[in-house]
Amino acid sequence: MTNEQEAARLPELSWHKSTYSGPEGGNCVEVAHTVGAVHVRDSKVQRGAVLSVPSAGWADFVAFAEQSA
């Protein structure tokens, strides 16, 4: 996970909000894809911490989440 200072050093990323976030903006998660990694942040705290996950690990997580749904 990156801290706030490191998050500010990330290049401008194209963030996408989860479709499960809901219209009221409650539990909002955004992701941005780069070569080799997926970055995750809380859309309500955009300059806060960013969780960076290797692309292969993210693919494993998504596959697991789809099976669990």
C-alpha positions in Angstrom: 0.0 0.0 0.0 1.2 3.5 -0.7 0.9 6.3 1.7 -0.5 9.8 0.8 2.9 11.2 -0.3 3.6 8.3 -2.5 0.0 8.4 -4.0 0.7 12.0 -5.0 3.7 10.8 -7.0 1.7 8.3 -9.0 1.2 9.5 -12.6 -2.3 10.7 -13.5 -4.3 7.6 -13.6 -7.7 6.9 -15.2 -9.8 5.9 -12.1 -13.1 4.0 -12.5 -15.7 3.8 -9.7 -17.2 0.4 -8.8 -20.7 -0.1 -10.2 -21.6 -1.5 -6.8 -20.8 1.8 -5.0 -24.5 2.9 -5.2 -26.0 6.2 -6.1 -25.6 7.8 -2.6 -21.8 7.4 -2.8 -21.5 5.2 0.3 -19.0 2.5 -0.1 -17.1 3.8 -3.0 -14.1 2.1 -4.4 -12.2 3.2 -7.5 -9.6 1.3 -9.5 -7.0 2.3 -12.0 -5.1 -0.1 -14.3 -1.4 0.3 -15.3 1.0 -2.1 -16.9 1.6 -4.8 -14.4 -0.6 -3.4 -11.5 -4.1 -2.4 -10.4 -4.4 0.5 -8.0 -7.4 0.7 -5.6 -8.5 3.8 -3.5 -11.4 5.1 -1.6 -13.2 7.6 -3.9 -14.2 9.8 -0.9 -10.5 10.2 0.0 -8.8 10.5 -3.3 -5.5 11.8 -2.0 -5.4 9.1 0.6 -3.7 5.7 0.6 -3.7 3.6 -2.6 -3.5 -0.1 -2.5 -1.4 -1.4 -5.5 -1.8 -5.0 -6.5 0.1 -7.0 -9.2 -2.2 -7.6 -12.1 -2.1 -11.4 -11.7 -3.1 -11.1 -8.0 -6.0 -8.8 -9.0 -7.2 -11.3 -11.6 -7.1 -14.0 -8.9 -9.1 -11.8 -6.5 -11.7 -11.0 -9.1 -12.1 -14.7 -10.1 -12.5 -15.6 -6.4 -15.1 -12.8 -5.8 -17.1 -13.9 -8.9 -17.3 -17.5 -7.6 -18.3 -16.2 -4.1 -21.1 -14.0 -5.3 
